[in-house]
Amino acid sequence: MPYGNRWRLNRRIFHQAFHQASTPAYHAVQLRSAHKMSFGLLQDPGNYPNHFQMFTLTFMLFIIYDCEAKAKDDHIAHAITRYGELIVDGFAPAAMMLMETFPFLVKLPSWFPGATFKRAS
């Protein structure tokens, strides 16, 4: 977005919600999400990735959209999770492009430090 009136407006709106003095307003939401996550971990400890994901989703949804995801089956939570997966999948070709740009990287073993791109591709 080029610098101009629209950029200044967007920055002002963002700053009103996320500057340092406004963050204490989100402590109650974060605490409520943490309690839900803790309760879920006590009820079903084997499903901890889902509990952490729901913690993040409920907190973000409330801060950004002022709505709360009730469960993992919530259609809003599902849409945001799917969108996040699409973003991650969209970045996956970057590993292949890196190896095509620098062919000598193909010769590196996958255990080599920093060669996570090789495992991803």
Backbone as CSV, one residue per row, in Angstrom:
resi,resn,N_x,N_y,N_z,CA_x,CA_y,CA_z,C_x,C_y,C_z
1,MET,0.853,-1.169,0.000,0.000,0.000,0.000,0.900,1.234,0.000
2,PRO,0.727,2.099,-0.948,1.564,3.299,-0.997,1.205,4.253,0.139
3,TYR,2.184,5.018,0.534,1.972,5.993,1.600,1.011,7.062,1.109
4,GLY,0.049,7.393,1.915,-0.945,8.405,1.555,-2.017,8.472,2.618
5,ASN,-3.140,9.079,2.273,-4.230,9.241,3.249,-4.800,7.904,3.717
6,ARG,-4.949,6.965,2.786,-5.492,5.651,3.159,-4.537,4.920,4.092
7,TRP,-3.246,4.987,3.813,-2.260,4.344,4.669,-2.296,4.947,6.068
8,ARG,-2.373,6.272,6.165,-2.417,6.940,7.462,-3.681,6.554,8.240
9,LEU,-4.807,6.447,7.540,-6.048,6.043,8.189,-5.936,4.625,8.750
10,ASN,-5.421,3.701,7.943,-5.253,2.318,8.402,-4.294,2.233,9.574
11,ARG,-3.217,2.994,9.519,-2.257,2.985,10.620,-2.882,3.555,11.881
12,ARG,-3.690,4.596,11.787,-4.353,5.194,12.940,-5.313,4.194,13.583
13,ILE,-6.089,3.492,12.749,-7.034,2.499,13.269,-6.284,1.365,13.962
14,PHE,-5.216,0.881,13.338,-4.417,-0.180,13.936,-3.812,0.279,15.255
15,HIS,-3.298,1.485,15.275,-2.643,2.005,16.467,-3.629,2.166,17.625
16,GLN,-4.862,2.562,17.344,-5.858,2.714,18.398,-6.128,1.394,19.107
17,ALA,-6.097,0.299,18.370,-6.407,-1.000,18.960,-5.205,-1.679,19.587
18,PHE,-3.998,-1.383,19.112,-2.848,-2.175,19.535,-1.713,-1.382,20.167
19,HIS,-1.926,-0.132,20.516,-0.840,0.574,21.191,-0.735,0.091,22.632
20,GLN,0.359,0.400,23.277,0.690,-0.183,24.573,-0.378,0.100,25.639
21,ALA,-0.975,1.264,25.633,-1.972,1.598,26.655,-3.277,0.829,26.473
22,SER,-3.562,0.315,25.273,-4.822,-0.395,25.053,-4.712,-1.898,25.296
23,THR,-3.523,-2.430,25.405,-3.380,-3.878,25.569,-3.924,-4.419,26.888
24,PRO,-3.933,-3.678,28.003,-4.558,-4.245,29.209,-6.031,-4.596,29.024
25,ALA,-6.696,-3.988,28.081,-8.098,-4.323,27.822,-8.243,-5.755,27.326
26,TYR,-7.189,-6.340,26.798,-7.242,-7.699,26.256,-6.837,-8.756,27.274
27,HIS,-6.424,-8.352,28.471,-5.979,-9.333,29.460,-7.104,-10.284,29.864
28,ALA,-8.312,-9.775,30.019,-9.436,-10.630,30.409,-9.720,-11.674,29.333
29,VAL,-9.649,-11.270,28.088,-9.887,-12.199,26.979,-8.798,-13.264,26.949
30,GLN,-7.570,-12.841,27.136,-6.454,-13.787,27.123,-6.566,-14.759,28.301
31,LEU,-6.950,-14.249,29.457,-7.107,-15.104,30.627,-8.237,-16.112,30.424
32,ARG,-9.349,-15.668,29.847,-10.469,-16.572,29.574,-10.049,-17.659,28.574
33,SER,-9.316,-17.277,27.552,-8.835,-18.263,26.571,-7.860,-19.240,27.221
34,ALA,-7.008,-18.736,28.104,-6.056,-19.609,28.801,-6.783,-20.584,29.721
35,HIS,-7.846,-20.133,30.382,-8.621,-21.032,31.225,-9.290,-22.124,30.402
36,LYS,-9.836,-21.758,29.260,-10.452,-22.758,28.380,-9.417,-23.781,27.912
37,MET,-8.232,-23.283,27.565,-7.182,-24.188,27.108,-6.751,-25.118,28.244
38,SER,-6.561,-24.569,29.440,-6.150,-25.389,30.584,-7.196,-26.445,30.905
39,PHE,-8.460,-26.050,30.884,-9.532,-27.007,31.141,-9.547,-28.105,30.079
40,GLY,-9.369,-27.723,28.832,-9.320,-28.708,27.758,-8.146,-29.660,27.899
41,LEU,-6.996,-29.124,28.330,-5.828,-29.980,28.537,-6.063,-30.974,29.669
42,LEU,-6.765,-30.544,30.713,-7.084,-31.462,31.809,-8.069,-32.535,31.368
43,GLN,-9.028,-32.182,30.522,-10.041,-33.131,30.063,-9.503,-34.112,29.036
44,ASP,-8.668,-33.616,28.116,-8.159,-34.450,27.021,-6.708,-34.076,26.728
45,PRO,-5.757,-34.567,27.541,-4.357,-34.164,27.348,-3.756,-34.649,26.037
46,GLY,-4.290,-35.680,25.448,-3.743,-36.201,24.204,-4.033,-35.314,22.997
47,ASN,-4.975,-34.421,23.146,-5.370,-33.556,22.043,-4.793,-32.147,22.224
48,TYR,-3.592,-32.068,22.772,-3.014,-30.762,23.089,-2.804,-29.855,21.874
49,PRO,-2.468,-30.347,20.673,-2.330,-29.403,19.556,-3.636,-28.651,19.262
50,ASN,-4.760,-29.352,19.372,-6.044,-28.716,19.142,-6.335,-27.659,20.212
51,HIS,-5.958,-27.940,21.457,-6.198,-26.980,22.542,-5.371,-25.707,22.339
52,PHE,-4.123,-25.861,21.942,-3.288,-24.680,21.693,-3.801,-23.885,20.497
53,GLN,-4.260,-24.595,19.479,-4.799,-23.916,18.299,-6.063,-23.144,18.659
54,MET,-6.934,-23.741,19.452,-8.156,-23.055,19.858,-7.851,-21.857,20.762
55,PHE,-6.809,-21.965,21.591,-6.408,-20.821,22.419,-6.059,-19.637,21.532
56,THR,-5.241,-19.891,20.537,-4.834,-18.829,19.625,-6.021,-18.289,18.843
57,LEU,-6.850,-19.184,18.336,-8.011,-18.766,17.539,-8.994,-17.923,18.347
58,THR,-9.336,-18.368,19.557,-10.320,-17.617,20.330,-9.789,-16.239,20.692
59,PHE,-8.516,-16.172,21.023,-7.928,-14.879,21.374,-7.903,-13.944,20.165
60,MET,-7.421,-14.445,19.039,-7.346,-13.611,17.836,-8.729,-13.198,17.333
61,LEU,-9.663,-14.121,17.332,-11.005,-13.800,16.855,-11.649,-12.700,17.694
62,PHE,-11.469,-12.781,19.002,-12.086,-11.770,19.843,-11.429,-10.410,19.638
63,ILE,-10.117,-10.384,19.548,-9.405,-9.112,19.390,-9.727,-8.476,18.030
64,ILE,-9.702,-9.270,16.974,-9.846,-8.718,15.629,-11.307,-8.534,15.235
65,TYR,-12.139,-9.557,15.503,-13.518,-9.532,14.998,-14.581,-9.396,16.086
66,ASP,-14.183,-9.399,17.346,-15.110,-9.288,18.472,-16.142,-10.418,18.456
67,CYS,-15.684,-11.609,18.117,-16.542,-12.786,18.224,-15.701,-13.907,18.819
68,GLU,-16.366,-14.899,19.322,-15.653,-15.954,20.031,-15.962,-17.307,19.407
69,ALA,-14.927,-18.086,19.142,-15.112,-19.438,18.617,-15.510,-20.332,19.779
70,LYS,-16.602,-21.047,19.628,-17.106,-21.885,20.716,-16.382,-23.220,20.800
71,ALA,-16.118,-23.822,19.661,-15.471,-25.127,19.634,-14.693,-25.266,18.332
72,LYS,-13.953,-26.343,18.225,-13.171,-26.600,17.023,-14.079,-26.745,15.808
73,ASP,-15.312,-27.172,16.031,-16.258,-27.363,14.923,-16.906,-26.067,14.460
74,ASP,-16.614,-24.965,15.129,-17.180,-23.677,14.754,-16.761,-23.338,13.323
75,HIS,-17.715,-22.876,12.503,-17.418,-22.629,11.088,-16.408,-21.497,10.912
76,ILE,-16.404,-20.528,11.801,-15.422,-19.438,11.702,-14.028,-19.967,12.017
77,ALA,-13.917,-20.762,13.077,-12.619,-21.345,13.442,-12.110,-22.241,12.315
78,HIS,-13.021,-23.000,11.719,-12.633,-23.884,10.610,-12.131,-23.068,9.416
79,ALA,-12.818,-21.969,9.106,-12.411,-21.138,7.966,-11.043,-20.508,8.204
80,ILE,-10.799,-20.032,9.398,-9.496,-19.412,9.696,-8.392,-20.462,9.684
81,THR,-8.666,-21.636,10.225,-7.676,-22.716,10.202,-7.349,-23.111,8.764
82,ARG,-8.356,-23.229,7.944,-8.156,-23.591,6.528,-7.365,-22.510,5.801
83,TYR,-7.677,-21.254,6.092,-6.948,-20.144,5.480,-5.470,-20.183,5.878
84,GLY,-5.207,-20.469,7.138,-3.818,-20.586,7.588,-3.085,-21.717,6.894
85,GLU,-3.773,-22.839,6.690,-3.165,-23.959,5.974,-2.852,-23.581,4.533
86,LEU,-3.739,-22.830,3.907,-3.495,-22.394,2.534,-2.286,-21.474,2.451
87,ILE,-2.125,-20.617,3.439,-0.964,-19.723,3.457,0.313,-20.537,3.596
88,VAL,0.310,-21.510,4.503,1.501,-22.351,4.692,1.804,-23.134,3.422
89,ASP,0.778,-23.698,2.799,0.987,-24.439,1.555,1.490,-23.533,0.437
90,GLY,1.069,-22.290,0.460,1.523,-21.343,-0.557,3.004,-21.024,-0.451
91,PHE,3.543,-21.121,0.768,4.959,-20.848,0.945,5.825,-22.080,0.704
92,ALA,5.241,-23.248,0.628,5.998,-24.475,0.433,6.814,-24.470,-0.867
93,PRO,6.307,-23.947,-1.984,7.123,-23.945,-3.198,8.410,-23.126,-3.069
94,ALA,8.509,-22.296,-2.057,9.720,-21.505,-1.871,10.933,-22.407,-1.650
95,ALA,10.725,-23.563,-0.991,11.841,-24.478,-0.767,12.344,-25.048,-2.092
96,MET,11.419,-25.401,-2.972,11.831,-25.926,-4.276,12.541,-24.854,-5.089
97,MET,12.023,-23.644,-5.041,12.629,-22.554,-5.785,14.054,-22.289,-5.287
98,LEU,14.247,-22.411,-3.973,15.573,-22.205,-3.406,16.558,-23.233,-3.953
99,MET,16.126,-24.477,-4.044,17.021,-25.521,-4.547,17.223,-25.407,-6.051
100,GLU,16.249,-24.893,-6.772,16.425,-24.691,-8.203,17.350,-23.513,-8.484
101,THR,17.292,-22.502,-7.625,18.145,-21.329,-7.800,19.596,-21.650,-7.475
102,PHE,19.798,-22.427,-6.411,21.150,-22.809,-5.988,21.272,-24.324,-6.055
103,PRO,21.633,-24.874,-7.218,21.640,-26.337,-7.409,22.581,-27.083,-6.468
104,PHE,23.617,-26.427,-5.962,24.541,-27.126,-5.070,23.861,-27.520,-3.756
105,LEU,22.735,-26.886,-3.424,22.026,-27.230,-2.194,21.413,-28.625,-2.260
106,VAL,21.213,-29.153,-3.459,20.657,-30.495,-3.614,21.613,-31.532,-3.027
107,LYS,22.903,-31.245,-3.068,23.909,-32.189,-2.589,24.005,-32.233,-1.065
108,LEU,23.439,-31.230,-0.368,23.501,-31.214,1.092,22.661,-32.343,1.670
109,PRO,23.167,-33.009,2.713,22.337,-34.037,3.358,21.196,-33.371,4.134
110,SER,20.102,-34.091,4.301,18.936,-33.498,4.965,19.187,-33.231,6.441
111,TRP,20.169,-33.911,7.057,20.467,-33.681,8.464,21.344,-32.450,8.669
112,PHE,21.854,-31.873,7.592,22.763,-30.728,7.684,22.063,-29.551,8.382
113,PRO,22.747,-28.887,9.326,22.107,-27.761,10.025,21.656,-26.678,9.041
114,GLY,20.427,-26.270,9.173,19.863,-25.253,8.294,19.257,-25.816,7.024
115,ALA,19.286,-27.128,6.836,18.775,-27.728,5.606,17.316,-28.157,5.763
116,THR,16.568,-27.439,6.561,15.153,-27.777,6.723,14.396,-27.613,5.408
117,PHE,14.882,-26.746,4.534,14.239,-26.560,3.225,14.280,-27.846,2.428
118,LYS,15.305,-28.664,2.638,15.418,-29.912,1.888,14.369,-30.913,2.370
119,ARG,14.128,-30.957,3.672,13.100,-31.847,4.205,11.725,-31.366,3.761
120,ALA,11.533,-30.045,3.662,10.230,-29.499,3.274,9.913,-29.787,1.825
121,SER,10.930,-29.823,0.992,10.683,-30.066,-0.427,10.627,-31.543,-0.686
